[in-house]
């Protein structure tokens, strides 16, 4: 047998993420902290799961009547319908007219994989994908892998310390005609009504294809309807688009993550044609989507009492996030930390920017063993009563130290 490997020319892939977590795990300092987990955390440092989800999970596991046959390629119909009603509202005109639909997808990026495959074939003239978000998103490589040229734009302004709608509009004004525009969590965009109208005008005139991302409906403001309000407006005025609706984070089923690739079309005929093509791509990608997470979500969304309980759990975690941010800001104020820290409480959702520069981040990682990304975007639910004093004192020291070192 030849000793020459068939894989001899395969190099190590460049890591997209994980080096920060790896460094944290290798650190033996007893007070070390990692503030960049993707999932919402509880006060005792465990991933948050809605209590109603835990209850339904047990019921499903003990249900002897369940049929564990493969789901259809499109997925669970009741799950798709419940997810569409969550997104657009139960009495949405678009749902009544049967011009919105969806395909049950796998994990957090499955909808992007499926949508990208469709766009590569049916919008072959669109060679460019532009991603606009408050952070660097993980789905850029999905589009790159099948041949799109991808440009990513961050609307967080590190000098002014806020998500800047002017950056958003300027980017859209300069992107190529006919390209695919992926808009990250729309709640982060902070556009005014007149700015949204201007955006719609540019999109129409440039024949841009819209691909929205709704990663955690209800966890941005605590209000499910508010978090998808702009999307409802786009569909009500006749825009056609794709939307990745992830349902992992807001239910706390991270390891059984599911979602929907939502399709908004001008008519039911157009919708059915698109869905038929998407089913072909789904067959090639994963054949049949997983059922457990979809069963849990559908059980909750289709039962009024359980839905109310789940909504209250979302409101509770959002209130807790807001309280954590207020406490961080107040502790920094009491410490006399230079600068304004209002930007901490002005950001919505579990993740947000501390507004620290590269030197300050390096100080936290190397001197204080607090692991945060270089852009200082952290998961605020990682901060709790047992570590908040250490974290805020460390931030204060980082700001003072870097200011003094620059002055000298």
N, C-alpha and C positions, 0 to 999 in steps of 0.2 A: 504493500500500500504506500502511495506517495505521501511524504511528510510535508508537502507543500500545501498550505491551507487554501481553501477556496475563498476564505475571508481575509487574505493577507493584505488586501488594499483598503480594508475598511478602517478608517481612523476613529478615534473617540469623538463623539459628538460634543459640540460646545453646549454646556449646560445653560438652559433657559432660566432656571431658578434652582434653589436648593442649597447653594453654597453658604448662605447666611445661616440656615437651619443646621447645616452640617457643622459649621464653626461653633454654633451654640451647643450642640450635643457633645462636641469634643472638649468644651470648656468645663473644667472641674471646680470652678468657683461656686461656692454654695448659694450665693445670692443672685446668680445669673438669671436674666429674664429675656424672654423672646416675645416681642410685641408685634409680630407680623403674621400670625396665623390667619388663614383665610376664613375660618369658621368663627361664628359668634361663640364667646366663652362665658361661662357662668362665673359667679363671684369666687367659687372654689377652684377655678382653673380647669374646668372640663368643658368639652363642646356642648353648647346649648341645644336641647331638644325640647320642643313643645310637649307638655305633659299629655295633651290630647293625642299626640302622635304615638307616644309610648303606650297609651291605653289601646289604641286601635291596632298597633303592631301585635300586641298580645292576643287580641281577639282574632285577628287574621291567622296567626300562627296556630290557634286552637280550633279553627273552623274546619270541621270534617267534610263539609260540602264543597270545598274549593276544588276547582278543576285546574290542574297544573299544566295543561296543554299549552303549546306555544301560542302567543298572541298573534293576531294578523299582522302583516307587514306594516300597515298604517298605525297599528297599536290599539290601545283600548279606547273604544269610541266614547264611553262615558267619561273617561279621564280627559280626553281632548275637549269634549263639550263643556265639562266643568271648568277646565282651564281657560277656555275662550270666554266664558261668562265671568270668570274672575277678572280677566284682563279688560274686557270691553263693557261689562255690565250685563245683567241677566236680560234686560229688555233692549239691548242694543239694536238699532235699526239694521246695522250691517249683519248681525246674526240672524235677525228675522228675514232679511233678504237673501240669506245663504251665500253671501259673498266674502265671508271670512271662514277659514278652516285651518286645519293643522295636521301635522304628523307627529306622533309620539316618538321622542328622540332619547338618546342615551347620554347620561351625564350632563355636565355644564357646557361642553363644546359640541355636542352632537348636532344641535340645530345649525351651527356654523358649518360643520362638515357637510351636512346634507344640502344646505343652501348654496354653499360654494360650488358643489358638484353641479347643481342645476344652472347656476349663473355661468359657469365655464362653458357649458354647452349652448344655452339659450340666450346668453348675452355675450357671445364670442367676441363682439367688437369692444367690450369693456375689458381692457387689459389691466386696469388700475383699480385697486381698492384703497380707499382713504379711511383711516380709522381715527375718529375724534372722540376723546374721552378725558376724564379727569386724571387718569392714570395709564400706565402702559398695560395693555390688555394681553391676555394669554392666547387669544385666538388669531393673532396676526400670522403665526406660522401655519395655521390651517389653510389660509388663502395662498400663502407662499408655496406650500407643498404641492399645489396643483397648478402652479404657473402664473398666478397673478403677481404683478408688481405692487408691493404694499408700502404705503406711507402712513406713518403714525404721528398724530398731533396731540399734544397734551394741553388742555385748556387751563390747567392750574398755573397761575402767575406767581412765581416764587418771590418776585420783588414786591408785588402788591398784596400777596398772601390771600388770594381768593380765586375761585374759578371764574375766568374772564370771558364773558360772552362776546366781547369784541374780537378776541382771538378766534373764537368759533366762527363768527361771520366772515372774518378776513380769510380764514382757511378755505371756507366753502366758496367764496368769490374767486379763488385762484385755482381750485382743483379742476382737472380736465373735464370737458364735456362728455357726458355719457358714462362716467365712471360709477363705481359702486361706493356709496357712502355708508360706512358703519358708524352709528352713533351709540356710544357707550351709555350707561345708565342715564336716561334723560332727565332724571331729577337733579343730577349734578350740573346740568348745563346752565341753569339759572338765567335763561333768556326771558325777556319781558314779552308781553303779548305782541307788541309791535315788531320785536325782533324775530319772533316765530313766524309772523306773517311775511317778513322780509326773507327769511330762510326758505319758506315755501315757494316764494316767487323765484328765487335763484334756482332752486331744485327743479322747478317746472321748466324754466327757460333753458337750463343746461341738460335737461333730460337725464338727471341723476337717478340711479336706482337706490332706494333707501333700505337699509338693513339695521333695524333697531336691536338693542339689547336690553331686556328687562331682567336683570340678574337676581333681584331680591325684592319683589313687590311687597310693600307693607313694612319693610325694614328701613326705609329711608326716612319717611315722615311719621310712620305709625298708622297712616291712612291709606288703605288699599286703593281707593278711588283716586286720591290725589297723586299717588305714585304712577298712575297710568293715564292721567288726564290728557296729556299732550298727545299720546298715542290715539286716544279716542277721537280727538279733534282731527288728526290726520286722516283717519278712516272715514269720519263723517263728511269731510269735504272732498272725498273721492280719490285720495292717494292710494296707489298700489305699492305694497312693500312686503318685505319679510321681517319677522321679529323672532329673536331667540328668547323664549320665555322659560327661564330656568326656575325650577321649583324645589331645589335642594336646600338652599340656605334658609328660606323663610319657613320651611317645615322642619328643618334640622334632620334631614335624611341624607347627610353628606356622602355616606358610603353606598347608598342605593339611589344616587342622584338620577333624576329624570327631568325631562322638559318637553317643550313643544316647539316645533318650527311652525310659527303662525304665518299664514298667507292671507293678505288682504288684496282682493281683486275687484274689478269694476262690476263683474257679474258672476252669477253662479256657473255659467258655462266656462268662463275663463278659469275660475277657481278649480273646477273639476279637472280640466286639462292639466293644470299645474300640479295638482295633487297626484294625478296618475303618473306623471313623470317622476315626481319625488319618491313615490313608492318603488319605482324601479331602482333608483339610486339607494334607497334604504335597504333593498334586498341585497345589493352588492356590498354595502357597508357593514350591516349587522344582521340582516335577514329578519330577526324578530326582536323587538325591544323588551327590556325586563319589565316584570309585572308588579313586583312587591311594592316598590315606591309609589307606583301609579295607583295601586289598590288603596294604600294608606291615604293618599291625597284625595282620591275620589270619595272615599268613605266620609271624610271630613267635609268636603265642599258640598256634598249632596245631603247632608244632615244639618238642619238649621241649628240645633242645640250645639252640635260639635263645631260648627262654623263660628258661632258666637264665642265659644270657648277658645278656639284658635285665634280669632281676632284679638281677644283680650290678652292672650299670651304675647302676640306681636306688639300690642300697645305697651305692655309691661316692659319688654326688652328695649323698646325705643326710648321709653321714659328713663330706664336705667342708663342707657348710653348718653342721653342728654345730661343726666345727673353727674355721670363720671366726667364729662367734658367741663361742666360748670365747676366741679371740684378741682380739676387740674388747673383751670384758668385762675380760680380763686387762690389756690396754694402758691402759684407762681407770682400772683399779685402781692400776696402777703410776704413772700420772700424778697420782694423788690427786684425781681428778675427784669433786666432791661428789655424794652420793646413792648408792643401791644400784643396781647394774646387773644383778642376777640375772634380771630379767624378760627380758633379751635371750636367755639360754640356756633359759629356761623355755617359750618359744614354739616351736612346731614348724613345719616347712615353710620354704620359701625366703623368704617375706615375713613381716615382723614389725615391731612398733613399737619405735622407739628410746626412746620415753617422753619426748620433748622437748616443751616448750611452744611456743606460737606465736612468741614473741620469739626463742627459741633457733633455731628453724627459719629465721626471717628472717635471723638473723646468719649462719647457714651459707650461705644462698643469696646474700645481698648482699655479705658480707665475704669469704667463702671460696670462692664459686663452686661450692658443692656443692648440687646441685638435688635436694631431697626434698619430698614432699607436706607440706601444712600439718599433717596429723595425725601426721607423722613415721613413717609406715609405709613401710619401704624393702624393697628386694630385696637380701638379704644376699649373694647370689651376685655382685652388682656390686662387692663388696669383695674385693680380692685382694692378693697380696704387694707389688705395686708401689704401691698407694694406701692401704693400711690405716693406715700411720703418719700420713699427712696427714689422713685422715678422723678418726681418734681424737684427734689433737692439736687439730683444728678443733672437734670436739664439746666437748673439755675447755675450750677458749677460750670457746665459746658459753655454756656453763654458768657459767663464772667471770664473764664479762662481764655477763650478764643478772642474775646474783646481786648483783654489785657495783652495777650501775645501779639495782636495786630498793632496795638498802640506802641508797643516797645520796638 
